[in-house]
Amino acid sequence: MAKQRTKIPRKKKDTIEDDTLLDLNEAKESAQGFFEKNQKMIVGIASLVALLFIGYVVYQFFYKEPREVAAKEMIYKAEQQFLRDSFALALENPGGGFEGFLDIIDNYSGTKTANLAKYYAGVSYLNLGNNESAIEYLSSFSAAGQITPTMKNGAMGDAYSEMNDFDNALSYYKKAAYGTENELLSPYYLKKYGMLCQVQGDNAAAQKAYATIKEKYPTSAEGADIDKYLN
């Protein structure tokens, strides 16, 4: 008589492993099916990403950088005229075959130098009494860091003040005064802000500005006689 074979039960661990392998195979087949169905789209996206990367590299190294170098060389003479207070020449005809700030802004747009030329142009127009143009160019100037935002806001405040637009002037003077802590610029604009606050009848804001000069910048030119404004 043949012996009855005893059925050996499978371990739970073996069952889990089989299920895991089955899930992995299903996932693999699903991924392959998705790729086969969307192969053209996937290849197209990959090609587009590669083209964008190549385009960026070409733009940076073969277009943007050479234009930046050329703009830096071109702005030299205009900066010289600016430092001599020859603002009209700096804007349009600095001489020597060099371009003025306005041409640099137009011909080298997108460069850091063209952006800087906007600040120079704004301050030049401010000194020439053309406050509307000053505001236009200063507004379009992208200021970064700690110092240039203060310089931009202070010049904007001057332009609006010259136009008797004291609300805007106060707003920009306040940004220049409290935007950063600079030993030279901060007390200068704190005093301007305080004086205009007094003219506008806001004595509390004026006293706060003067007190800030006395507390933080006592050795500055503005701090030397700040007590008479506090009193």
Backbone as CSV, one residue per row, in Angstrom:
resi,resn,N_x,N_y,N_z,CA_x,CA_y,CA_z,C_x,C_y,C_z
1,MET,0.856,-1.191,0.000,0.000,0.000,0.000,0.884,1.229,0.000
2,ALA,0.597,2.097,-0.954,1.449,3.308,-1.054,1.174,4.249,0.092
3,LYS,2.273,4.862,0.555,2.140,5.818,1.649,1.561,7.131,1.139
4,GLN,0.675,7.659,1.973,0.093,8.966,1.607,1.111,10.057,1.860
5,ARG,1.358,10.868,0.800,2.361,11.952,0.931,1.787,13.100,1.741
6,THR,2.562,13.504,2.663,2.126,14.614,3.525,2.375,15.942,2.823
7,LYS,1.329,16.766,2.704,1.462,18.088,2.045,2.131,19.062,3.000
8,ILE,3.273,19.571,2.552,4.019,20.500,3.405,3.510,21.911,3.163
9,PRO,2.985,22.569,4.155,2.457,23.938,3.968,3.576,24.922,3.647
10,ARG,3.282,25.882,2.768,4.277,26.918,2.421,4.346,27.935,3.532
11,LYS,5.524,28.391,3.758,5.717,29.399,4.794,5.128,30.738,4.349
12,LYS,4.692,31.489,5.331,4.111,32.810,5.046,5.126,33.712,4.362
13,LYS,6.391,33.589,4.737,7.452,34.421,4.150,7.575,34.158,2.662
14,ASP,7.473,32.859,2.253,7.573,32.509,0.837,6.431,33.132,0.050
15,THR,5.243,33.142,0.663,4.083,33.733,-0.008,4.266,35.223,-0.222
16,ILE,4.781,35.916,0.799,5.019,37.369,0.707,6.035,37.678,-0.386
17,GLU,7.100,36.866,-0.465,8.129,37.076,-1.483,7.556,36.884,-2.879
18,ASP,6.716,35.878,-3.036,6.094,35.634,-4.342,5.211,36.806,-4.741
19,ASP,4.425,37.308,-3.760,3.545,38.446,-4.026,4.350,39.685,-4.420
20,THR,5.492,39.870,-3.738,6.347,41.028,-4.035,6.907,40.945,-5.444
21,LEU,7.375,39.753,-5.822,7.903,39.560,-7.172,6.822,39.800,-8.208
22,LEU,5.593,39.340,-7.891,4.478,39.535,-8.809,4.180,41.023,-8.995
23,ASP,4.196,41.774,-7.860,3.949,43.220,-7.925,5.029,43.922,-8.738
24,LEU,6.285,43.497,-8.548,7.391,44.116,-9.286,7.262,43.854,-10.778
25,ASN,6.891,42.638,-11.137,6.722,42.298,-12.548,5.583,43.099,-13.174
26,GLU,4.488,43.248,-12.393,3.361,44.027,-12.900,3.750,45.481,-13.106
27,ALA,4.535,46.018,-12.138,4.975,47.418,-12.237,5.893,47.604,-13.440
28,LYS,6.776,46.590,-13.653,7.697,46.672,-14.785,6.939,46.647,-16.105
29,GLU,5.955,45.736,-16.191,5.166,45.634,-17.411,4.345,46.899,-17.643
30,SER,3.839,47.473,-16.534,3.054,48.707,-16.650,3.918,49.851,-17.148
31,ALA,5.160,49.936,-16.622,6.077,50.995,-17.045,6.442,50.842,-18.517
32,GLN,6.697,49.590,-18.907,7.030,49.348,-20.313,5.865,49.711,-21.217
33,GLY,4.658,49.368,-20.771,3.488,49.699,-21.569,3.283,51.192,-21.690
34,PHE,3.513,51.907,-20.564,3.376,53.373,-20.600,4.393,53.995,-21.560
35,PHE,5.639,53.505,-21.509,6.674,54.040,-22.381,6.334,53.783,-23.846
36,GLU,5.853,52.557,-24.131,5.520,52.222,-25.517,4.380,53.096,-26.045
37,LYS,3.406,53.369,-25.178,2.273,54.190,-25.592,2.660,55.656,-25.771
38,ASN,3.603,56.123,-24.923,3.934,57.553,-24.907,5.372,57.818,-25.341
39,GLN,5.915,56.906,-26.129,7.325,56.999,-26.510,7.628,58.310,-27.226
40,LYS,6.785,58.688,-28.175,7.029,59.914,-28.938,7.025,61.147,-28.039
41,MET,6.050,61.173,-27.096,5.959,62.322,-26.203,7.179,62.415,-25.292
42,ILE,7.602,61.263,-24.737,8.754,61.238,-23.832,10.018,61.661,-24.557
43,VAL,10.225,61.118,-25.748,11.409,61.479,-26.539,11.362,62.964,-26.901
44,GLY,10.168,63.461,-27.211,10.020,64.876,-27.563,10.363,65.789,-26.403
45,ILE,9.880,65.429,-25.191,10.182,66.237,-24.000,11.681,66.224,-23.710
46,ALA,12.289,65.040,-23.803,13.735,64.935,-23.558,14.517,65.769,-24.569
47,SER,14.084,65.746,-25.810,14.765,66.528,-26.851,14.611,68.024,-26.588
48,LEU,13.413,68.427,-26.133,13.176,69.841,-25.840,14.052,70.324,-24.696
49,VAL,14.160,69.514,-23.642,15.012,69.871,-22.503,16.464,70.020,-22.956
50,ALA,16.917,69.093,-23.790,18.289,69.164,-24.288,18.505,70.412,-25.133
51,LEU,17.529,70.736,-25.985,17.648,71.942,-26.826,17.656,73.207,-25.985
52,LEU,16.811,73.244,-24.943,16.784,74.414,-24.058,18.112,74.589,-23.346
53,PHE,18.698,73.474,-22.897,19.993,73.549,-22.218,21.079,74.048,-23.163
54,ILE,21.086,73.493,-24.364,22.081,73.925,-25.357,21.874,75.390,-25.703
55,GLY,20.598,75.800,-25.848,20.307,77.197,-26.151,20.763,78.130,-25.056
56,TYR,20.580,77.701,-23.804,21.022,78.517,-22.667,22.538,78.693,-22.680
57,VAL,23.250,77.585,-22.910,24.721,77.646,-22.942,25.192,78.566,-24.074
58,VAL,24.586,78.422,-25.255,24.958,79.270,-26.395,24.672,80.731,-26.089
59,TYR,23.493,81.006,-25.491,23.122,82.385,-25.154,24.103,82.994,-24.159
60,GLN,24.457,82.213,-23.128,25.335,82.735,-22.087,26.735,83.039,-22.608
61,PHE,27.313,82.088,-23.324,28.729,82.180,-23.663,29.012,82.800,-25.024
62,PHE,28.031,82.771,-25.910,28.291,83.290,-27.250,27.497,84.548,-27.568
63,TYR,26.591,84.937,-26.670,25.799,86.145,-26.912,25.847,87.098,-25.718
64,LYS,25.438,86.630,-24.543,25.327,87.520,-23.386,26.686,88.001,-22.895
65,GLU,27.619,87.080,-22.709,28.931,87.458,-22.166,29.681,88.433,-23.076
66,PRO,29.749,88.184,-24.396,30.421,89.166,-25.264,29.756,90.544,-25.226
67,ARG,28.425,90.582,-25.128,27.721,91.862,-25.055,28.017,92.567,-23.733
68,GLU,28.153,91.792,-22.678,28.491,92.374,-21.376,29.874,93.012,-21.410
69,VAL,30.814,92.310,-22.005,32.178,92.842,-22.125,32.178,94.120,-22.963
70,ALA,31.464,94.096,-24.075,31.405,95.268,-24.960,30.750,96.454,-24.256
71,ALA,29.698,96.188,-23.479,29.002,97.263,-22.762,29.898,97.892,-21.703
72,LYS,30.673,97.076,-20.997,31.586,97.595,-19.983,32.649,98.494,-20.611
73,GLU,33.122,98.107,-21.774,34.113,98.930,-22.464,33.486,100.229,-22.967
74,MET,32.227,100.181,-23.384,31.574,101.332,-23.981,31.156,102.385,-22.962
75,ILE,30.853,101.961,-21.716,30.324,102.894,-20.716,31.416,103.749,-20.074
76,TYR,32.650,103.408,-20.334,33.786,104.058,-19.672,33.748,105.582,-19.792
77,LYS,33.584,106.083,-20.997,33.653,107.532,-21.230,32.452,108.245,-20.619
78,ALA,31.281,107.628,-20.687,30.083,108.226,-20.098,30.236,108.357,-18.586
79,GLU,30.835,107.364,-17.961,31.085,107.443,-16.519,32.044,108.584,-16.188
80,GLN,33.040,108.779,-17.031,33.961,109.906,-16.822,33.222,111.239,-16.867
81,GLN,32.369,111.418,-17.862,31.601,112.661,-17.974,30.650,112.828,-16.792
82,PHE,30.093,111.747,-16.332,29.200,111.785,-15.170,29.954,112.295,-13.941
83,LEU,31.149,111.789,-13.721,31.948,112.203,-12.566,32.390,113.659,-12.672
84,ARG,32.429,114.194,-13.890,32.751,115.607,-14.094,31.509,116.501,-14.027
85,ASP,30.354,115.893,-13.721,29.070,116.608,-13.695,28.638,117.087,-15.081
86,SER,29.196,116.493,-16.122,28.777,116.815,-17.489,27.660,115.841,-17.868
87,PHE,26.496,116.066,-17.269,25.420,115.076,-17.339,24.813,114.955,-18.735
88,ALA,24.665,116.066,-19.436,24.097,116.010,-20.786,25.001,115.206,-21.718
89,LEU,26.313,115.422,-21.618,27.258,114.661,-22.440,27.240,113.183,-22.059
90,ALA,27.167,112.921,-20.772,27.153,111.530,-20.305,25.940,110.782,-20.845
91,LEU,24.829,111.478,-20.982,23.612,110.838,-21.455,23.670,110.485,-22.937
92,GLU,24.201,111.399,-23.761,24.042,111.220,-25.208,25.339,111.231,-26.020
93,ASN,26.341,111.965,-25.574,27.534,112.093,-26.417,28.787,112.331,-25.573
94,PRO,29.291,111.270,-24.950,30.459,111.444,-24.093,31.757,111.710,-24.852
95,GLY,31.749,111.478,-26.170,32.931,111.746,-26.988,33.812,110.534,-27.189
96,GLY,34.768,110.688,-28.097,35.741,109.628,-28.347,35.162,108.399,-29.008
97,GLY,33.990,108.516,-29.636,33.381,107.359,-30.267,32.640,106.445,-29.301
98,PHE,32.543,106.854,-28.058,31.844,106.047,-27.054,30.362,106.422,-27.018
99,GLU,29.561,105.490,-26.565,28.128,105.720,-26.468,27.765,106.286,-25.104
100,GLY,26.690,107.094,-25.082,26.189,107.620,-23.823,25.298,106.607,-23.118
101,PHE,24.846,106.965,-21.935,24.026,106.043,-21.153,22.767,105.610,-21.891
102,LEU,22.135,106.527,-22.607,20.878,106.190,-23.278,21.086,105.144,-24.372
103,ASP,22.165,105.290,-25.156,22.447,104.304,-26.203,22.851,102.963,-25.607
104,ILE,23.561,102.988,-24.506,23.966,101.733,-23.853,22.742,100.978,-23.352
105,ILE,21.775,101.721,-22.805,20.532,101.085,-22.346,19.813,100.419,-23.508
106,ASP,19.777,101.090,-24.659,19.067,100.550,-25.818,19.828,99.424,-26.511
107,ASN,21.131,99.606,-26.669,21.922,98.680,-27.489,22.429,97.453,-26.738
108,TYR,22.430,97.512,-25.397,22.948,96.384,-24.616,21.928,95.949,-23.573
109,SER,20.662,96.004,-23.936,19.604,95.640,-22.993,19.793,94.211,-22.496
110,GLY,19.470,94.009,-21.229,19.624,92.688,-20.641,20.951,92.464,-19.958
111,THR,21.912,93.381,-20.142,23.216,93.247,-19.490,23.212,94.004,-18.166
112,LYS,24.122,93.639,-17.297,24.263,94.330,-16.012,24.686,95.782,-16.235
113,THR,25.490,96.008,-17.254,25.966,97.359,-17.545,24.830,98.259,-17.998
114,ALA,23.936,97.731,-18.819,22.769,98.511,-19.259,21.878,98.842,-18.070
115,ASN,21.750,97.909,-17.141,20.967,98.170,-15.927,21.597,99.292,-15.107
116,LEU,22.922,99.253,-14.956,23.628,100.316,-14.235,23.471,101.658,-14.940
117,ALA,23.477,101.635,-16.264,23.302,102.866,-17.040,21.953,103.527,-16.749
118,LYS,20.946,102.724,-16.387,19.647,103.295,-16.030,19.752,104.155,-14.772
119,TYR,20.547,103.697,-13.817,20.746,104.506,-12.599,21.487,105.800,-12.944
120,TYR,22.558,105.667,-13.704,23.310,106.858,-14.119,22.406,107.836,-14.878
121,ALA,21.587,107.317,-15.777,20.700,108.170,-16.562,19.701,108.881,-15.655
122,GLY,19.146,108.142,-14.694,18.195,108.743,-13.771,18.790,109.876,-12.967
123,VAL,19.986,109.662,-12.439,20.650,110.705,-11.650,21.065,111.881,-12.539
124,SER,21.465,111.582,-13.771,21.825,112.647,-14.714,20.625,113.541,-14.985
125,TYR,19.484,112.928,-15.265,18.267,113.712,-15.516,17.849,114.494,-14.265
126,LEU,18.058,113.911,-13.104,17.735,114.600,-11.855,18.558,115.877,-11.729
127,ASN,19.831,115.784,-12.034,20.709,116.956,-11.951,20.416,117.979,-13.047
128,LEU,19.833,117.523,-14.142,19.461,118.435,-15.233,18.068,119.034,-15.038
129,GLY,17.387,118.636,-13.969,16.069,119.183,-13.677,14.924,118.504,-14.387
130,ASN,15.193,117.406,-15.076,14.142,116.661,-15.770,13.701,115.516,-14.847
131,ASN,12.826,115.852,-13.914,12.476,114.913,-12.854,11.619,113.753,-13.350
132,GLU,10.775,114.004,-14.345,9.951,112.912,-14.885,10.824,111.818,-15.489
133,SER,11.825,112.228,-16.284,12.729,111.240,-16.883,13.586,110.574,-15.812
134,ALA,13.947,111.333,-14.787,14.727,110.764,-13.684,13.958,109.622,-13.031
135,ILE,12.688,109.856,-12.754,11.856,108.828,-12.131,11.685,107.631,-13.056
136,GLU,11.518,107.891,-14.349,11.346,106.801,-15.318,12.538,105.852,-15.306
137,TYR,13.747,106.405,-15.384,14.936,105.549,-15.463,15.294,104.942,-14.112
138,LEU,15.106,105.696,-13.047,15.395,105.146,-11.726,14.429,104.005,-11.391
139,SER,13.177,104.143,-11.794,12.194,103.090,-11.530,12.551,101.797,-12.242
140,SER,13.119,101.913,-13.429,13.454,100.715,-14.212,14.794,100.106,-13.807
141,PHE,15.550,100.811,-12.966,16.839,100.303,-12.499,16.611,99.226,-11.447
142,SER,17.183,98.048,-11.660,17.064,96.932,-10.726,18.215,96.992,-9.729
143,ALA,17.895,97.418,-8.504,18.924,97.613,-7.483,19.057,96.361,-6.623
144,ALA,20.287,95.941,-6.362,20.545,94.764,-5.542,21.589,95.097,-4.483
145,GLY,21.661,94.256,-3.464,22.661,94.457,-2.429,22.166,95.392,-1.330
146,GLN,23.101,95.984,-0.603,22.784,96.854,0.520,22.813,98.333,0.168
147,ILE,23.720,98.738,-0.707,23.942,100.159,-0.964,23.077,100.693,-2.089
148,THR,23.044,99.997,-3.233,22.352,100.558,-4.401,20.843,100.771,-4.190
149,PRO,20.128,99.919,-3.420,18.721,100.240,-3.161,18.561,101.562,-2.411
150,THR,19.466,101.839,-1.467,19.420,103.099,-0.728,19.667,104.279,-1.662
151,MET,20.637,104.140,-2.555,20.941,105.212,-3.502,19.765,105.450,-4.442
152,LYS,19.161,104.369,-4.920,18.007,104.490,-5.819,16.843,105.172,-5.115
153,ASN,16.485,104.691,-3.918,15.345,105.253,-3.199,15.579,106.706,-2.812
154,GLY,16.815,107.026,-2.448,17.128,108.417,-2.109,16.984,109.336,-3.305
155,ALA,17.471,108.899,-4.453,17.352,109.711,-5.670,15.894,109.844,-6.097
156,MET,15.109,108.777,-5.941,13.681,108.852,-6.234,13.000,109.863,-5.317
157,GLY,13.394,109.854,-4.041,12.847,110.829,-3.103,13.178,112.247,-3.517
158,ASP,14.407,112.475,-3.980,14.804,113.814,-4.448,13.961,114.257,-5.637
159,ALA,13.748,113.336,-6.579,12.980,113.679,-7.783,11.542,114.043,-7.436
160,TYR,10.915,113.254,-6.592,9.532,113.555,-6.199,9.466,114.834,-5.363
161,SER,10.481,115.054,-4.546,10.503,116.279,-3.746,10.599,117.510,-4.635
162,GLU,11.414,117.427,-5.683,11.544,118.544,-6.619,10.228,118.819,-7.351
163,MET,9.405,117.784,-7.488,8.118,117.932,-8.151,7.005,118.311,-7.165
164,ASN,7.389,118.541,-5.902,6.440,118.862,-4.829,5.439,117.740,-4.564
165,ASP,5.814,116.532,-4.926,5.009,115.359,-4.599,5.563,114.795,-3.297
166,PHE,5.184,115.425,-2.183,5.833,115.135,-0.915,5.429,113.785,-0.323
167,ASP,4.265,113.291,-0.664,3.874,111.969,-0.162,4.797,110.885,-0.706
168,ASN,5.022,110.907,-2.024,5.954,109.943,-2.615,7.383,110.190,-2.153
169,ALA,7.746,111.468,-2.026,9.098,111.795,-1.569,9.352,111.211,-0.181
170,LEU,8.380,111.381,0.736,8.523,110.828,2.087,8.646,109.307,2.052
171,SER,7.861,108.675,1.190,7.891,107.220,1.098,9.278,106.719,0.692
172,TYR,9.870,107.371,-0.310,11.181,106.918,-0.787,12.303,107.325,0.159
173,TYR,12.188,108.495,0.787,13.195,108.889,1.781,13.197,107.914,2.963
174,LYS,12.002,107.480,3.352,11.906,106.539,4.478,12.572,105.209,4.121
175,LYS,12.339,104.730,2.889,12.995,103.497,2.440,14.518,103.658,2.446
176,ALA,14.984,104.807,1.984,16.429,105.051,1.948,17.006,105.165,3.350
177,ALA,16.242,105.796,4.257,16.741,106.051,5.609,16.798,104.789,6.455
178,TYR,15.767,103.960,6.353,15.655,102.797,7.232,15.906,101.464,6.529
179,GLY,16.179,101.498,5.235,16.354,100.257,4.491,17.610,99.492,4.843
180,THR,18.634,100.191,5.262,19.892,99.550,5.630,20.612,100.440,6.622
181,GLU,21.711,99.951,7.169,22.499,100.744,8.108,23.866,101.009,7.487
182,ASN,23.995,102.191,6.926,25.231,102.597,6.276,25.704,103.904,6.896
183,GLU,26.947,103.953,7.293,27.464,105.100,8.046,27.374,106.407,7.274
184,LEU,27.424,106.332,5.959,27.405,107.549,5.144,26.002,107.898,4.673
185,LEU,25.303,106.924,4.079,24.018,107.198,3.441,22.853,107.268,4.421
186,SER,22.839,106.394,5.418,21.690,106.329,6.323,21.444,107.635,7.071
187,PRO,22.447,108.219,7.720,22.174,109.494,8.416,21.807,110.617,7.464
188,TYR,22.355,110.590,6.256,22.041,111.619,5.260,20.557,111.601,4.918
189,TYR,20.026,110.398,4.656,18.616,110.301,4.282,17.696,110.341,5.494
190,LEU,18.176,109.955,6.662,17.386,110.127,7.877,17.120,111.614,8.132
191,LYS,18.128,112.426,7.913,17.950,113.864,8.117,17.002,114.450,7.074
192,LYS,17.145,114.049,5.815,16.236,114.525,4.774,14.802,114.105,5.089
193,TYR,14.654,112.872,5.513,13.326,112.366,5.843,12.746,113.155,7.023
194,GLY,13.560,113.379,8.054,13.093,114.113,9.225,12.686,115.537,8.896
195,MET,13.480,116.207,8.080,13.174,117.593,7.724,11.874,117.690,6.920
196,LEU,11.666,116.734,6.002,10.440,116.771,5.218,9.233,116.404,6.083
197,CYS,9.425,115.498,7.051,8.352,115.192,7.994,7.942,116.444,8.763
198,GLN,8.926,117.241,9.170,8.615,118.488,9.875,7.805,119.432,8.996
199,VAL,8.212,119.557,7.733,7.486,120.424,6.807,6.040,119.957,6.659
200,GLN,5.845,118.642,6.681,4.516,118.066,6.539,3.748,118.013,7.857
201,GLY,4.380,118.448,8.941,3.700,118.512,10.240,3.762,117.247,11.054
202,ASP,4.559,116.259,10.631,4.681,115.006,11.380,5.925,115.094,12.265
203,ASN,5.795,115.814,13.378,6.949,116.047,14.249,7.421,114.786,14.960
204,ALA,6.504,113.869,15.235,6.891,112.627,15.909,7.834,111.810,15.037
205,ALA,7.500,111.681,13.745,8.363,110.935,12.823,9.699,111.651,12.646
206,ALA,9.654,112.988,12.627,10.892,113.768,12.487,11.804,113.541,13.684
207,GLN,11.246,113.603,14.887,12.050,113.404,16.090,12.638,111.995,16.151
208,LYS,11.853,111.016,15.689,12.360,109.639,15.668,13.559,109.523,14.730
209,ALA,13.479,110.161,13.568,14.587,110.117,12.604,15.831,110.781,13.186
210,TYR,15.652,111.944,13.806,16.795,112.664,14.396,17.403,111.864,15.549
211,ALA,16.536,111.252,16.354,17.032,110.452,17.481,17.834,109.247,16.992
212,THR,17.418,108.677,15.859,18.157,107.546,15.285,19.551,107.977,14.856
213,ILE,19.652,109.181,14.282,20.971,109.713,13.900,21.847,109.862,15.139
214,LYS,21.293,110.433,16.208,22.061,110.671,17.435,22.513,109.365,18.071
215,GLU,21.631,108.351,18.024,21.933,107.074,18.661,22.902,106.229,17.849
216,LYS,22.666,106.127,16.530,23.435,105.180,15.715,24.588,105.817,14.934
217,TYR,24.446,107.117,14.615,25.462,107.748,13.760,25.943,109.077,14.357
218,PRO,26.372,109.075,15.614,26.757,110.338,16.265,28.001,110.990,15.660
219,THR,28.854,110.202,15.024,30.089,110.764,14.457,29.941,111.158,12.993
220,SER,28.739,110.985,12.436,28.518,111.366,11.038,28.414,112.873,10.918
221,ALA,28.475,113.366,9.674,28.341,114.813,9.445,26.985,115.306,9.939
222,GLU,25.954,114.502,9.759,24.619,114.878,10.219,24.508,114.814,11.737
223,GLY,25.259,113.900,12.351,25.200,113.763,13.799,25.861,114.899,14.545
224,ALA,26.738,115.644,13.860,27.490,116.715,14.526,26.588,117.805,15.084
225,ASP,25.500,118.130,14.395,24.622,119.204,14.863,23.183,118.732,15.030
226,ILE,22.996,117.440,15.286,21.644,116.892,15.348,20.887,117.363,16.567
227,ASP,21.601,117.768,17.624,20.923,118.186,18.859,20.003,119.402,18.606
228,LYS,20.419,120.291,17.738,19.572,121.474,17.501,18.266,121.090,16.810
229,TYR,18.291,119.986,16.048,17.049,119.523,15.416,16.176,118.794,16.431
230,LEU,16.813,118.093,17.365,16.062,117.411,18.420,15.413,118.404,19.372
231,ASN,16.049,119.543,19.574,15.532,120.525,20.521,14.581,121.513,19.859
